[in-house]
Amino acid sequence: MRKLTYFIACSLDGFIGDPEGDATEMYRFVDEEFTEFLTAHYPETISTPGRRALGLDHLENKRFDTVVQGRGSYDVALKEGITSPYAHLRQYVASRGLTESPDPQVELITDDLIGKIRELKAERGGLDIYLCGGAQLAGALFGEVDELVVKSYPFAYGTGMPMFASASGVREFGLDEVRAFGNGVVVRTYGRKR
């Protein structure tokens, strides 16, 4: 069974962006040490344009072969004219509003989101599934998340977009790994307890 991993950046107070969802405040913490960590352990989480800018197109996927993102996350790329932000992965966008994909490499999930995720998780072989965000999609998939990789940045928003919007019920996760960086970033990995 493939895992659905919510790989997410957040502030110390657990927000993935300000109240409007803007997360640019976090970019300043992506320094050389942190980039080396990402490229060594999670190269597929770097967008295709980002990989090209950093000269990392040659890196093979290590953890994920599929990405699922919400419409809000996808819109960030679309606003930059990028219709296939993770061309090195199989791409899905969950959206009730889009009726046609702007790119043949991006498949839309317009209904039965949980059914589609369970179908992807049940596939044999391959790597795991990267849940890219955002908050609404993570909330809708709260019960399906098998692993959390939380990149905590050393500042607080005070208010903002939560990691899981509209999630209900309690899910318990066990701490598997902690990695701290010189700039104050901490990456924690949790596995869901079943």
Secondary structure, 3 states (H helix, E strand, C coil): CCCEEEEEEEECCCEEECCCCCCHHHHHHCCHHHHHHHHHHCHHHCCHHHHHHHCCCCCCCCCEEEEEEEHHHHHHHHHCCCCCCCCCCEEEEECCCCCCCCCCCEEEECCCHHHHHHHHHHCCCCCEEEEEECHHHHHHCHHHCCEEEEEEECCCCCCCEECCCCCCCCCCEEEEEEEECCCCCEEEEEEECC
